[in-house]
Amino acid sequence: MLPHIDDFLLNLQANKYSPETVYNYERDLNVFSNFLNESNIEFDKVDKRAITYYKAYLGSRDRKTSSLGRGDKQLDSRSINRMLSALRAYLRYLIDIDYPCPLPPEAVKLTKAGRKHPQVAELEDLIRLIVAPSSLESNIKTALRNRAMLEVLFATGMRISELCNLNRNQIDDTGRIFITGKGRKQRFVYLTPRAKQHLDAYLVTRQDDCPALFIPYAGRNVSKSRKRISTNYLQDKIKRYREKLKINVPTSAHSLRHGFATYLAEKGANPAALQILLGHESLDTTTRYVHASDKYAEETHRKYHPLAKTD
């Protein structure tokens, strides 16, 4: 057990970090604690060399043994850097509270992250996925709800956690939604007329006074007064729809957010506007989506290259 770890997690809660974020910090720091135990290194003896060994330790682990997900794929650089960032935050907390700390947070250097070429399904495939509940769900209420969730995700570009945390009173009559996103940043997102139509069709079926916008119809939480749909449920449904539709590009809830940004960028959307819609703190994060559009890049090349036209 790392010293004062409970105090650190409590501090996160006190600063309004989401339960999911607090859980992720705890999980990632447990990996560091396990490394120290397996390496017979006491926490107060941790130095730069120990951090180098820890990076190698993370690089040799896979997602299955580190409880980061299904499968046995080796941890990628982004996952490793997330775990190193959790350690940095913990060390920074110890220093802020004047607890003993074996080394400064900046001594924990992140690894060089290789850039993967982002994949996003063709627009036609994303649309097939979005409409899938209407034909693949036998229960009409489930079909209407799941279709509405996917329509809202793609219409707004919001994160799956933001979607599942929505309450009914966050949406006005025009389809504008006020949300508090990652890092407690607040912003507006907007429904398309199509998404609003499907959301209204779902809400007509609701005969309850539960504040959550999307609620479960089965499972352990169905009897709770403050019930709401889980992110795991929606991720699992998207996976099942993709498999039944035989969409070969890996597609998740984040893919709908990615597709939202990519296809708006293809139409020439201003990156600064996309940054606001996506709730990104840095424009650099947003431009990754803009640059991910191969079609947009191809069109730009064909349109602007000085020798694009034949003689």
C-alpha positions in Angstrom: 0.0 0.0 0.0 1.4 3.4 -1.0 1.6 5.9 1.9 -1.4 8.3 2.2 -3.0 6.8 -0.9 -6.5 7.1 0.7 -5.9 10.7 1.5 -4.9 11.3 -2.2 -8.1 9.6 -3.5 -10.2 11.6 -1.0 -8.6 14.8 -2.2 -9.6 13.9 -5.7 -13.2 13.4 -4.6 -13.1 16.6 -2.6 -12.1 18.4 -5.8 -15.1 17.0 -7.7 -13.3 14.4 -9.8 -15.8 11.8 -11.2 -16.0 8.4 -9.5 -14.7 6.9 -12.7 -11.7 9.1 -12.7 -10.9 8.4 -9.0 -11.2 4.7 -9.7 -8.8 5.0 -12.6 -6.2 6.7 -10.5 -6.6 4.1 -7.8 -6.2 1.2 -10.3 -3.2 2.7 -12.0 -1.4 3.4 -8.7 -2.1 -0.1 -7.6 0.0 -1.2 -10.5 2.8 0.9 -9.2 2.4 -0.5 -5.7 2.5 -4.0 -7.1 5.7 -3.2 -9.0 7.3 -2.0 -5.8 6.3 -5.2 -4.0 7.5 -7.5 -6.8 10.8 -5.6 -7.0 11.3 -5.4 -3.3 11.7 -1.6 -3.5 10.5 0.5 -0.6 8.6 3.6 -1.5 11.0 6.0 0.3 13.8 4.5 -1.8 12.2 5.1 -5.2 14.6 7.0 -7.5 15.0 7.7 -11.2 16.5 4.3 -11.7 13.4 2.7 -10.1 11.2 4.7 -12.5 13.2 3.4 -15.5 12.6 -0.1 -14.2 8.9 0.7 -13.7 8.6 1.9 -17.4 10.1 -1.4 -18.5 7.7 -3.3 -16.2 4.8 -1.5 -17.8 6.1 -2.2 -21.3 6.2 -5.9 -20.5 2.7 -6.1 -19.2 -0.5 -6.7 -21.2 -4.0 -5.5 -20.8 -5.2 -8.7 -19.3 -2.7 -9.1 -16.5 -3.0 -5.4 -15.6 -6.8 -5.5 -15.6 -7.0 -2.8 -18.2 -9.4 -4.6 -20.4 -10.1 -7.7 -22.3 -7.5 -9.5 -24.5 -3.8 -9.9 -24.1 -2.5 -7.0 -26.2 0.6 -5.3 -24.9 0.1 -1.9 -23.3 0.5 0.9 -25.7 2.4 4.1 -25.0 -0.8 6.1 -24.3 -1.8 3.6 -21.6 1.7 3.6 -20.1 1.8 7.4 -20.1 -1.6 7.5 -18.4 -0.2 5.4 -15.6 2.9 7.5 -15.3 0.7 10.6 -15.1 -1.2 9.1 -12.2 2.0 8.6 -10.4 3.1 12.1 -11.1 -0.2 13.4 -9.7 0.2 11.3 -6.5 3.8 12.6 -6.0 2.6 16.2 -6.5 0.0 15.7 -3.9 2.5 14.4 -1.4 4.6 17.5 -1.9 1.6 19.9 -1.7 0.6 18.4 1.6 4.2 18.4 2.9 4.3 14.6 3.2 7.7 12.8 2.6 8.2 12.3 -1.1 11.2 10.3 -2.5 11.5 12.3 -5.8 10.0 15.2 -7.6 7.1 14.5 -10.0 9.0 16.0 -13.0 11.5 13.1 -12.5 8.8 10.8 -13.9 9.4 11.3 -17.6 6.6 10.2 -20.0 7.5 7.8 -22.8 7.6 8.8 -26.4 4.2 8.1 -27.8 4.1 6.7 -31.3 1.3 8.2 -33.3 -1.2 5.7 -34.6 -3.1 6.6 -37.7 -6.7 7.1 -36.4 -9.3 4.9 -38.0 -12.9 6.0 -38.4 -15.6 4.0 -40.2 -17.1 5.3 -43.4 -20.1 7.6 -42.9 -22.4 5.0 -44.4 -21.2 2.4 -41.8 -21.6 4.9 -38.9 -25.2 5.6 -40.1 -25.9 1.8 -40.3 -24.6 1.5 -36.7 -26.8 4.4 -35.5 -30.0 3.0 -37.0 -29.2 -0.6 -35.9 -31.3 -0.7 -32.7 -34.5 -0.1 -34.7 -34.0 -3.5 -36.5 -31.8 -5.5 -34.1 -33.7 -4.9 -30.8 -36.9 -6.9 -30.3 -38.2 -4.7 -27.4 -39.6 -1.4 -28.8 -38.7 0.7 -25.7 -35.1 -0.6 -25.8 -34.9 0.0 -29.5 -36.1 3.6 -29.1 -33.8 4.3 -26.2 -30.7 2.9 -27.8 -31.4 4.5 -31.2 -31.8 7.9 -29.3 -28.5 7.4 -27.5 -26.5 6.7 -30.7 -28.3 9.6 -32.5 -27.4 12.0 -29.7 -23.8 10.8 -29.5 -23.2 11.4 -33.2 -25.2 14.6 -33.4 -23.3 16.3 -30.5 -19.9 14.7 -30.4 -20.1 14.3 -26.7 -18.2 11.6 -24.7 -20.0 8.5 -23.6 -19.6 9.4 -20.0 -21.2 12.8 -20.7 -24.1 11.1 -22.4 -24.8 8.6 -19.6 -24.7 11.4 -17.0 -27.2 13.6 -18.8 -30.4 14.6 -17.0 -33.6 15.5 -18.8 -33.5 19.1 -17.6 -30.2 19.8 -19.4 -31.9 20.0 -22.8 -33.9 23.0 -23.9 -36.7 23.1 -26.5 -34.3 24.0 -29.3 -32.1 20.9 -28.7 -29.3 22.8 -27.0 -27.7 20.8 -24.2 -25.6 22.3 -21.4 -23.1 19.8 -20.0 -20.2 19.6 -17.6 -17.5 17.6 -19.2 -13.9 16.4 -18.6 -12.1 18.5 -16.1 -15.4 20.1 -15.0 -15.4 22.3 -18.1 -18.8 23.5 -19.1 -20.1 23.9 -22.7 -23.1 23.7 -25.0 -23.6 20.9 -27.5 -26.4 20.8 -30.1 -28.8 18.2 -31.3 -29.6 17.9 -35.0 -33.3 17.9 -35.9 -33.0 14.2 -36.7 -31.5 13.4 -33.3 -34.1 15.5 -31.5 -36.9 13.6 -33.3 -35.5 10.3 -32.1 -34.9 11.6 -28.6 -38.5 12.9 -28.4 -39.8 9.5 -29.7 -38.0 7.8 -26.8 -39.1 10.3 -24.1 -42.7 9.8 -25.1 -42.5 6.3 -23.8 -41.2 7.4 -20.4 -43.9 7.2 -17.6 -41.5 7.9 -14.7 -40.1 10.9 -12.9 -36.5 9.8 -12.9 -34.2 12.7 -13.7 -31.8 10.7 -15.8 -32.2 11.1 -19.6 -31.4 7.5 -20.3 -32.5 4.7 -17.9 -32.2 0.9 -17.8 -35.2 -1.3 -18.3 -33.6 -4.4 -16.8 -30.8 -5.4 -14.4 -29.9 -4.6 -10.8 -30.5 -0.9 -10.9 -33.9 -0.9 -12.6 -35.7 -0.5 -9.3 -33.6 2.5 -8.1 -35.2 5.9 -8.1 -32.0 7.5 -9.4 -31.2 4.9 -12.0 -29.3 5.6 -15.2 -27.9 3.6 -18.1 -24.2 2.6 -17.7 -21.3 3.2 -20.1 -20.5 -0.5 -20.1 -24.0 -1.3 -21.4 -23.8 1.0 -24.3 -20.2 0.0 -25.2 -21.3 -3.6 -25.2 -24.3 -2.9 -27.4 -22.2 -1.0 -29.9 -19.9 -3.9 -30.2 -22.8 -6.3 -30.8 -24.3 -4.1 -33.4 -21.0 -3.7 -35.2 -20.5 -7.5 -35.2 -24.0 -8.2 -36.6 -23.6 -5.5 -39.3 -20.1 -6.9 -40.2 -18.4 -3.4 -39.9 -14.7 -4.3 -40.0 -13.3 -1.0 -38.8 -13.1 -1.0 -34.9 -16.0 1.1 -33.8 -17.0 2.2 -30.3 -18.8 5.1 -28.7 -15.6 7.2 -29.1 -15.7 6.3 -32.8 -19.0 8.3 -33.1 -17.3 11.3 -31.4 -14.3 10.8 -33.7 -16.6 10.5 -36.7 -18.5 13.7 -35.6 -15.2 15.7 -35.6 -13.8 14.1 -38.7 -16.8 14.5 -41.0 -17.4 18.1 -39.8 -13.7 18.8 -40.6 -14.2 17.3 -44.0 -16.9 19.9 -44.7 -14.5 22.6 -43.7 -15.5 23.2 -40.1 -13.3 25.7 -38.2 -11.0 23.9 -35.8 -11.6 26.5 -33.1 -15.4 25.8 -33.3 -14.7 22.1 -33.2 -12.6 22.6 -30.1 -15.5 24.2 -28.3 -18.0 21.6 -29.4 -15.7 18.7 -28.3 -14.7 20.4 -25.0 -11.0 20.2 -25.7 -8.7 22.2 -23.5 -6.0 22.4 -26.2 -6.5 23.1 -29.9 -3.7 20.6 -30.6 -6.0 17.8 -29.4 -8.7 19.0 -31.8 -6.4 19.2 -34.8 -5.7 15.5 -34.5 -9.2 14.9 -35.7 -8.9 17.4 -38.5 -5.6 15.8 -39.7 -7.2 12.3 -39.4 -9.4 12.9 -42.4 -7.7 11.3 -45.4 -10.5 12.5 -47.7 -10.1 16.1 -46.6 -6.3 15.9 -47.1 -6.8 14.3 -50.6 -9.3 17.0 -51.5 -7.0 19.7 -50.3 -4.1 18.3 -52.3 -6.2 18.1 -55.5 -7.7 21.5 -55.0 -4.6 23.5 -54.1 -1.5 21.8 -55.5 0.1 24.1 -58.2 0.5 21.2 -60.7 -2.7 19.4 -60.0 -4.2 20.1 -63.4 -2.9 18.5 -66.5 -1.7 20.6 -69.4 
